[in-house]
Amino acid sequence: MQRTQGFTLIELMITITIGAIILTFAVPSFNNFLTRYQLDTAESEFTSSVSFARNSAITRNTEITLTPSGTNITISAGSSNVIREVNLGVTITSAPIVFNSRGSINLASGTDTVTVTLQGASESRTLVLNRTGSRQN
């Protein structure tokens, strides 16, 4: 009797079928993981940019503006002096955030917070900042 090595066609097809079933469950979970990771990264980068803008306002003793536009944030002193530009990779929805020379956000009359929305591919995250740029939620 001759002994053969390898797999039969049936064994191979069963293995591929089991792999396809596993992938059917894994791919959506992986996509959700990627979206959450992208939002976590964008949130961290946004928080860092807010801190940088606040510190720059205090250090330079001038108003610093953090302006969201699409997926980018521009941090500037005055209208034409760009200090830093950051691409977060997610859409940012917020009015420009202006820090005065004391490091406080210039808020509209009657408001205590600034709301920022980070929109990923299938999820969004809302951040609420207080007068000093710290997160409230």
FIKOLZA-1660 file (N, C-alpha, C; in steps of 0.1 Angstrom, whole numbers, plus 5000, padded with zeros to 4 digits):
% residues 137
   i   px   py   pz ch aa at
   1 5008 4988 5000  A  M  N
   1 5000 5000 5000  A  M CA
   1 5009 5012 5000  A  M  C
   2 5006 5021 4991  A  Q  N
   2 5014 5033 4989  A  Q CA
   2 5007 5045 4998  A  Q  C
   3 5016 5052 5005  A  R  N
   3 5011 5062 5014  A  R CA
   3 5013 5076 5006  A  R  C
   4 5002 5084 5005  A  T  N
   4 5003 5097 4998  A  T CA
   4 5003 5108 5009  A  T  C
   5 5010 5119 5004  A  Q  N
   5 5010 5130 5013  A  Q CA
   5 5002 5141 5007  A  Q  C
   6 4997 5150 5016  A  G  N
   6 4990 5162 5012  A  G CA
   6 4975 5161 5017  A  G  C
   7 4967 5170 5011  A  F  N
   7 4953 5171 5015  A  F CA
   7 4944 5167 5003  A  F  C
   8 4933 5161 5006  A  T  N
   8 4923 5158 4996  A  T CA
   8 4916 5171 4992  A  T  C
   9 4909 5170 4981  A  L  N
   9 4901 5182 4977  A  L CA
   9 4890 5185 4987  A  L  C
  10 4884 5175 4992  A  I  N
  10 4873 5177 5002  A  I CA
  10 4878 5184 5015  A  I  C
  11 4890 5179 5020  A  E  N
  11 4896 5186 5032  A  E CA
  11 4899 5200 5029  A  E  C
  12 4904 5203 5017  A  L  N
  12 4907 5217 5014  A  L CA
  12 4895 5226 5013  A  L  C
  13 4884 5220 5007  A  M  N
  13 4872 5228 5006  A  M CA
  13 4865 5231 5019  A  M  C
  14 4866 5221 5028  A  I  N
  14 4860 5223 5041  A  I CA
  14 4868 5233 5049  A  I  C
  15 4881 5233 5048  A  T  N
  15 4890 5243 5055  A  T CA
  15 4887 5257 5049  A  T  C
  16 4886 5259 5036  A  I  N
  16 4883 5272 5030  A  I CA
  16 4869 5276 5035  A  I  C
  17 4859 5268 5035  A  T  N
  17 4846 5271 5040  A  T CA
  17 4846 5276 5054  A  T  C
  18 4852 5269 5063  A  I  N
  18 4853 5273 5077  A  I CA
  18 4860 5287 5078  A  I  C
  19 4871 5289 5070  A  G  N
  19 4878 5302 5070  A  G CA
  19 4869 5313 5065  A  G  C
  20 4861 5311 5055  A  A  N
  20 4851 5321 5050  A  A CA
  20 4841 5324 5061  A  A  C
  21 4836 5314 5068  A  I  N
  21 4826 5317 5078  A  I CA
  21 4832 5325 5089  A  I  C
  22 4844 5322 5093  A  I  N
  22 4851 5330 5104  A  I CA
  22 4853 5344 5099  A  I  C
  23 4857 5346 5087  A  L  N
  23 4860 5360 5081  A  L CA
  23 4847 5368 5081  A  L  C
  24 4835 5361 5078  A  T  N
  24 4822 5368 5078  A  T CA
  24 4820 5375 5091  A  T  C
  25 4824 5369 5102  A  F  N
  25 4821 5375 5115  A  F CA
  25 4833 5385 5119  A  F  C
  26 4845 5382 5114  A  A  N
  26 4856 5390 5119  A  A CA
  26 4857 5404 5111  A  A  C
  27 4854 5405 5099  A  V  N
  27 4856 5417 5091  A  V CA
  27 4847 5428 5096  A  V  C
  28 4834 5427 5099  A  P  N
  28 4827 5438 5105  A  P CA
  28 4832 5443 5118  A  P  C
  29 4836 5434 5127  A  S  N
  29 4842 5437 5140  A  S CA
  29 4855 5445 5138  A  S  C
  30 4863 5441 5128  A  F  N
  30 4876 5447 5125  A  F CA
  30 4873 5462 5120  A  F  C
  31 4863 5463 5111  A  N  N
  31 4860 5477 5106  A  N CA
  31 4855 5486 5118  A  N  C
  32 4847 5481 5127  A  N  N
  32 4843 5489 5138  A  N CA
  32 4855 5492 5147  A  N  C
  33 4864 5483 5149  A  F  N
  33 4877 5486 5156  A  F CA
  33 4885 5497 5150  A  F  C
  34 4886 5496 5136  A  L  N
  34 4894 5507 5129  A  L CA
  34 4887 5520 5131  A  L  C
  35 4874 5521 5130  A  T  N
  35 4867 5534 5131  A  T CA
  35 4869 5539 5145  A  T  C
  36 4868 5531 5155  A  R  N
  36 4870 5535 5169  A  R CA
  36 4884 5540 5171  A  R  C
  37 4894 5533 5166  A  Y  N
  37 4908 5536 5167  A  Y CA
  37 4910 5550 5160  A  Y  C
  38 4905 5552 5149  A  Q  N
  38 4906 5564 5141  A  Q CA
  38 4901 5576 5150  A  Q  C
  39 4889 5574 5156  A  L  N
  39 4883 5584 5164  A  L CA
  39 4891 5587 5177  A  L  C
  40 4896 5576 5183  A  D  N
  40 4905 5578 5195  A  D CA
  40 4917 5586 5191  A  D  C
  41 4923 5583 5180  A  T  N
  41 4935 5590 5176  A  T CA
  41 4932 5604 5173  A  T  C
  42 4921 5607 5166  A  A  N
  42 4917 5621 5163  A  A CA
  42 4914 5628 5175  A  A  C
  43 4907 5622 5185  A  E  N
  43 4904 5629 5197  A  E CA
  43 4917 5632 5205  A  E  C
  44 4926 5623 5206  A  S  N
  44 4939 5626 5212  A  S CA
  44 4946 5637 5206  A  S  C
  45 4947 5637 5192  A  E  N
  45 4954 5648 5185  A  E CA
  45 4947 5661 5187  A  E  C
  46 4933 5661 5187  A  F  N
  46 4926 5673 5189  A  F CA
  46 4929 5679 5203  A  F  C
  47 4928 5670 5213  A  T  N
  47 4931 5675 5226  A  T CA
  47 4945 5681 5228  A  T  C
  48 4954 5674 5221  A  S  N
  48 4968 5679 5221  A  S CA
  48 4969 5693 5214  A  S  C
  49 4962 5695 5203  A  S  N
  49 4962 5707 5196  A  S CA
  49 4955 5718 5204  A  S  C
  50 4945 5715 5212  A  V  N
  50 4938 5725 5220  A  V CA
  50 4948 5729 5231  A  V  C
  51 4955 5720 5237  A  S  N
  51 4965 5723 5247  A  S CA
  51 4976 5732 5242  A  S  C
  52 4981 5728 5230  A  F  N
  52 4991 5736 5223  A  F CA
  52 4987 5750 5221  A  F  C
  53 4975 5752 5216  A  A  N
  53 4969 5765 5213  A  A CA
  53 4968 5773 5226  A  A  C
  54 4963 5767 5236  A  R  N
  54 4962 5774 5249  A  R CA
  54 4976 5778 5255  A  R  C
  55 4985 5769 5254  A  N  N
  55 4999 5772 5259  A  N CA
  55 5005 5783 5250  A  N  C
  56 5003 5783 5237  A  S  N
  56 5008 5793 5228  A  S CA
  56 5003 5807 5232  A  S  C
  57 4990 5807 5235  A  A  N
  57 4983 5820 5238  A  A CA
  57 4990 5826 5251  A  A  C
  58 4992 5818 5261  A  I  N
  58 4998 5822 5273  A  I CA
  58 5012 5827 5271  A  I  C
  59 5020 5818 5264  A  T  N
  59 5034 5821 5261  A  T CA
  59 5037 5833 5253  A  T  C
  60 5029 5835 5242  A  R  N
  60 5030 5846 5233  A  R CA
  60 5023 5859 5238  A  R  C
  61 5015 5857 5248  A  N  N
  61 5007 5868 5254  A  N CA
  61 4998 5875 5243  A  N  C
  62 4992 5866 5235  A  T  N
  62 4983 5871 5224  A  T CA
  62 4972 5861 5221  A  T  C
  63 4962 5865 5214  A  E  N
  63 4951 5856 5210  A  E CA
  63 4956 5846 5200  A  E  C
  64 4952 5833 5203  A  I  N
  64 4955 5822 5193  A  I CA
  64 4942 5816 5189  A  I  C
  65 4941 5814 5176  A  T  N
  65 4928 5808 5171  A  T CA
  65 4931 5794 5166  A  T  C
  66 4922 5785 5170  A  L  N
  66 4922 5771 5165  A  L CA
  66 4910 5770 5155  A  L  C
  67 4913 5769 5142  A  T  N
  67 4902 5769 5132  A  T CA
  67 4901 5755 5126  A  T  C
  68 4889 5748 5128  A  P  N
  68 4887 5735 5121  A  P CA
  68 4882 5738 5107  A  P  C
  69 4886 5730 5098  A  S  N
  69 4881 5731 5084  A  S CA
  69 4882 5717 5078  A  S  C
  70 4871 5711 5076  A  G  N
  70 4871 5697 5070  A  G CA
  70 4878 5687 5080  A  G  C
  71 4889 5682 5076  A  T  N
  71 4897 5673 5084  A  T CA
  71 4909 5679 5091  A  T  C
  72 4911 5692 5088  A  N  N
  72 4923 5699 5092  A  N CA
  72 4920 5709 5104  A  N  C
  73 4930 5712 5112  A  I  N
  73 4930 5722 5122  A  I CA
  73 4941 5732 5119  A  I  C
  74 4938 5744 5119  A  T  N
  74 4949 5754 5117  A  T CA
  74 4950 5762 5130  A  T  C
  75 4962 5763 5136  A  I  N
  75 4964 5771 5148  A  I CA
  75 4972 5783 5143  A  I  C
  76 4966 5795 5146  A  S  N
  76 4973 5807 5141  A  S CA
  76 4972 5819 5152  A  S  C
  77 4982 5828 5151  A  A  N
  77 4982 5840 5159  A  A CA
  77 4979 5851 5149  A  A  C
  78 4967 5857 5151  A  G  N
  78 4963 5867 5141  A  G CA
  78 4957 5861 5129  A  G  C
  79 4955 5868 5118  A  S  N
  79 4948 5863 5107  A  S CA
  79 4958 5856 5097  A  S  C
  80 4971 5859 5097  A  S  N
  80 4980 5853 5087  A  S CA
  80 4992 5846 5093  A  S  C
  81 4994 5846 5106  A  N  N
  81 5005 5839 5111  A  N CA
  81 5002 5825 5116  A  N  C
  82 5003 5815 5107  A  V  N
  82 5000 5801 5110  A  V CA
  82 5011 5795 5118  A  V  C
  83 5007 5790 5129  A  I  N
  83 5017 5783 5138  A  I CA
  83 5018 5768 5135  A  I  C
  84 5007 5762 5133  A  R  N
  84 5007 5748 5131  A  R CA
  84 4994 5744 5124  A  R  C
  85 4996 5734 5115  A  E  N
  85 4984 5727 5108  A  E CA
  85 4984 5713 5111  A  E  C
  86 4973 5707 5114  A  V  N
  86 4972 5693 5118  A  V CA
  86 4960 5687 5110  A  V  C
  87 4962 5675 5104  A  N  N
  87 4952 5667 5097  A  N CA
  87 4948 5656 5107  A  N  C
  88 4935 5656 5111  A  L  N
  88 4930 5646 5120  A  L CA
  88 4925 5633 5113  A  L  C
  89 4923 5634 5101  A  G  N
  89 4918 5622 5093  A  G CA
  89 4903 5620 5095  A  G  C
  90 4896 5628 5103  A  V  N
  90 4881 5627 5105  A  V CA
  90 4876 5642 5103  A  V  C
  91 4863 5643 5100  A  T  N
  91 4857 5656 5098  A  T CA
  91 4855 5663 5112  A  T  C
  92 4859 5675 5113  A  I  N
  92 4857 5683 5126  A  I CA
  92 4846 5693 5123  A  I  C
  93 4837 5694 5132  A  T  N
  93 4826 5704 5132  A  T CA
  93 4827 5712 5144  A  T  C
  94 4830 5725 5143  A  S  N
  94 4831 5734 5154  A  S CA
  94 4833 5748 5149  A  S  C
  95 4829 5758 5157  A  A  N
  95 4833 5772 5154  A  A CA
  95 4847 5773 5157  A  A  C
  96 4854 5783 5152  A  P  N
  96 4868 5786 5156  A  P CA
  96 4869 5788 5171  A  P  C
  97 4879 5783 5177  A  I  N
  97 4881 5784 5191  A  I CA
  97 4893 5794 5193  A  I  C
  98 4890 5805 5201  A  V  N
  98 4899 5816 5203  A  V CA
  98 4903 5816 5217  A  V  C
  99 4917 5814 5220  A  F  N
  99 4922 5815 5233  A  F CA
  99 4928 5829 5235  A  F  C
 100 4924 5836 5246  A  N  N
 100 4930 5849 5249  A  N CA
 100 4943 5847 5256  A  N  C
 101 4950 5858 5258  A  S  N
 101 4964 5858 5264  A  S CA
 101 4965 5852 5278  A  S  C
 102 4953 5850 5285  A  R  N
 102 4953 5844 5298  A  R CA
 102 4950 5829 5297  A  R  C
 103 4948 5824 5285  A  G  N
 103 4946 5809 5283  A  G CA
 103 4932 5805 5284  A  G  C
 104 4922 5815 5283  A  S  N
 104 4908 5811 5284  A  S CA
 104 4902 5813 5270  A  S  C
 105 4892 5805 5268  A  I  N
 105 4885 5805 5255  A  I CA
 105 4875 5817 5255  A  I  C
 106 4875 5825 5245  A  N  N
 106 4866 5836 5243  A  N CA
 106 4852 5830 5239  A  N  C
 107 4843 5829 5249  A  L  N
 107 4830 5822 5246  A  L CA
 107 4820 5833 5242  A  L  C
 108 4810 5828 5234  A  A  N
 108 4799 5837 5231  A  A CA
 108 4791 5840 5244  A  A  C
 109 4785 5851 5244  A  S  N
 109 4777 5855 5256  A  S CA
 109 4766 5845 5259  A  S  C
 110 4766 5841 5272  A  G  N
 110 4756 5832 5277  A  G CA
 110 4760 5817 5275  A  G  C
 111 4772 5814 5271  A  T  N
 111 4776 5800 5269  A  T CA
 111 4788 5798 5279  A  T  C
 112 4789 5785 5283  A  D  N
 112 4800 5781 5292  A  D CA
 112 4809 5771 5286  A  D  C
 113 4805 5766 5274  A  T  N
 113 4812 5755 5268  A  T CA
 113 4813 5757 5253  A  T  C
 114 4822 5749 5247  A  V  N
 114 4823 5748 5232  A  V CA
 114 4821 5733 5229  A  V  C
 115 4813 5731 5219  A  T  N
 115 4810 5717 5214  A  T CA
 115 4817 5714 5201  A  T  C
 116 4825 5703 5201  A  V  N
 116 4832 5699 5189  A  V CA
 116 4828 5685 5185  A  V  C
 117 4825 5683 5173  A  T  N
 117 4821 5669 5168  A  T CA
 117 4832 5664 5159  A  T  C
 118 4836 5652 5161  A  L  N
 118 4845 5645 5153  A  L CA
 118 4837 5634 5146  A  L  C
 119 4837 5634 5132  A  Q  N
 119 4829 5625 5125  A  Q CA
 119 4838 5615 5117  A  Q  C
 120 4837 5602 5121  A  G  N
 120 4845 5592 5114  A  G CA
 120 4836 5586 5102  A  G  C
 121 4840 5575 5097  A  A  N
 121 4833 5569 5086  A  A CA
 121 4819 5564 5090  A  A  C
 122 4817 5558 5102  A  S  N
 122 4804 5553 5106  A  S CA
 122 4800 5557 5120  A  S  C
 123 4809 5565 5127  A  E  N
 123 4806 5569 5140  A  E CA
 123 4810 5584 5142  A  E  C
 124 4805 5590 5152  A  S  N
 124 4809 5603 5155  A  S CA
 124 4811 5604 5170  A  S  C
 125 4819 5614 5174  A  R  N
 125 4821 5616 5188  A  R CA
 125 4820 5631 5191  A  R  C
 126 4813 5635 5202  A  T  N
 126 4811 5649 5206  A  T CA
 126 4820 5652 5218  A  T  C
 127 4828 5662 5217  A  L  N
 127 4836 5667 5228  A  L CA
 127 4831 5680 5233  A  L  C
 128 4830 5682 5246  A  V  N
 128 4825 5695 5252  A  V CA
 128 4837 5700 5259  A  V  C
 129 4841 5712 5256  A  L  N
 129 4853 5719 5262  A  L CA
 129 4848 5730 5271  A  L  C
 130 4854 5732 5283  A  N  N
 130 4850 5743 5291  A  N CA
 130 4859 5755 5288  A  N  C
 131 4858 5765 5296  A  R  N
 131 4865 5778 5293  A  R CA
 131 4880 5777 5291  A  R  C
 132 4886 5767 5298  A  T  N
 132 4901 5766 5297  A  T CA
 132 4905 5756 5287  A  T  C
 133 4896 5750 5279  A  G  N
 133 4899 5740 5269  A  G CA
 133 4899 5726 5274  A  G  C
 134 4896 5724 5287  A  S  N
 134 4896 5710 5292  A  S CA
 134 4882 5704 5288  A  S  C
 135 4883 5691 5287  A  R  N
 135 4871 5683 5284  A  R CA
 135 4861 5682 5295  A  R  C
 136 4848 5684 5293  A  Q  N
 136 4838 5682 5303  A  Q CA
 136 4832 5669 5303  A  Q  C
 137 4833 5662 5292  A  N  N
 137 4826 5649 5291  A  N CA
 137 4836 5638 5289  A  N  C
% end
